[in-house]
């Protein structure tokens, strides 16, 4: 299974664009920071992740407030066929509590 869920802020976001097939898409960078327990020791986990929202969700994502905290659900895939870089594909998101 390839499913990822985490809380993050929208750090940067490009404008809504369309693929050659006419699918709306928005690229972004998400930023996460949390305390996690690993091997019984607390550690600070911080990362930025490239993300994109395609299709129906892209419109709502393009209007989401920059800097606001959201819970994201999606999956990870290679940026393109020949790349080793990963991109988080947003399936859904909601305001974090």
Wavefront OBJ file of the C-alpha trace (Angstrom):
o trace
v 0.000 0.000 0.000
v 1.235 3.494 -0.834
v -0.648 5.940 1.379
v 0.763 8.863 3.301
v -1.011 11.154 5.756
v 0.621 14.045 7.584
v 0.031 17.581 8.843
v 1.853 20.349 6.994
v 1.688 23.957 5.917
v 1.568 25.093 2.309
v 4.929 26.818 2.027
v 4.831 27.670 -1.704
v 2.299 27.068 -4.455
v 2.345 27.588 -8.211
v -0.632 28.867 -10.177
v -3.203 26.440 -11.518
v -2.137 25.061 -14.899
v -3.349 22.361 -17.272
v -1.578 19.255 -18.547
v -1.545 18.568 -22.309
v -4.482 16.235 -21.652
v -6.449 19.133 -20.100
v -6.178 17.992 -16.458
v -5.903 20.899 -13.977
v -2.823 20.639 -11.759
v -1.154 22.705 -9.020
v 2.412 22.113 -7.784
v 3.477 23.117 -4.292
v 5.973 22.688 -1.484
v 4.663 21.474 1.875
v 6.499 21.963 5.177
v 6.172 19.610 8.174
v 7.505 19.824 11.741
v 6.680 17.466 14.612
v 8.057 15.562 17.591
v 8.264 11.789 17.022
v 9.393 8.944 19.269
v 11.967 6.617 17.734
v 13.575 3.789 19.741
v 12.180 5.368 22.901
v 13.793 8.749 22.219
v 11.956 11.917 21.165
v 13.272 13.580 18.049
v 12.327 16.621 16.053
v 11.260 15.758 12.514
v 11.256 18.552 9.946
v 11.014 18.300 6.171
v 9.817 19.997 3.028
v 8.158 17.919 0.341
v 7.264 18.605 -3.268
v 3.554 18.027 -3.796
v 0.876 18.312 -6.447
v -2.884 18.311 -6.621
v -4.444 17.119 -9.859
v -7.984 16.965 -11.121
v -10.948 18.044 -9.007
v -8.940 18.691 -5.819
v -6.621 21.152 -7.611
v -9.190 23.968 -7.586
v -9.787 23.756 -3.838
v -6.047 23.396 -3.186
v -5.243 26.454 -5.339
v -7.559 28.548 -3.117
v -6.215 27.230 0.219
v -4.470 29.823 2.369
v -0.673 29.827 2.190
v 0.848 29.161 5.617
v -2.309 27.519 6.986
v -1.962 24.091 8.623
v -3.741 21.215 6.879
v -3.923 17.450 7.181
v -2.986 15.920 3.831
v -3.753 12.457 2.489
v -2.239 11.035 -0.663
v 0.490 8.880 -2.132
v 4.111 9.207 -3.207
v 5.335 8.625 -6.769
v 8.372 9.425 -8.888
v 8.386 12.943 -10.324
v 8.522 11.447 -13.802
v 9.350 8.132 -15.420
v 13.142 8.587 -15.392
v 13.474 10.522 -12.115
v 14.440 9.231 -8.690
v 12.917 12.307 -7.011
v 9.600 11.729 -5.216
v 6.468 13.890 -5.248
v 3.521 13.688 -2.858
v 0.220 13.473 -4.786
v -2.565 15.101 -2.773
v -5.824 13.142 -2.790
v -7.553 15.123 -0.028
v -6.830 17.724 2.634
v -8.634 19.447 5.470
v -7.912 22.079 8.104
v -5.840 20.568 10.917
v -7.297 20.703 14.413
l 1 2 3 4 5 6 7 8 9 10 11 12 13 14 15 16 17 18 19 20 21 22 23 24 25 26 27 28 29 30 31 32 33 34 35 36 37 38 39 40 41 42 43 44 45 46 47 48 49 50 51 52 53 54 55 56 57 58 59 60 61 62 63 64 65 66 67 68 69 70 71 72 73 74 75 76 77 78 79 80 81 82 83 84 85 86 87 88 89 90 91 92 93 94 95 96 97
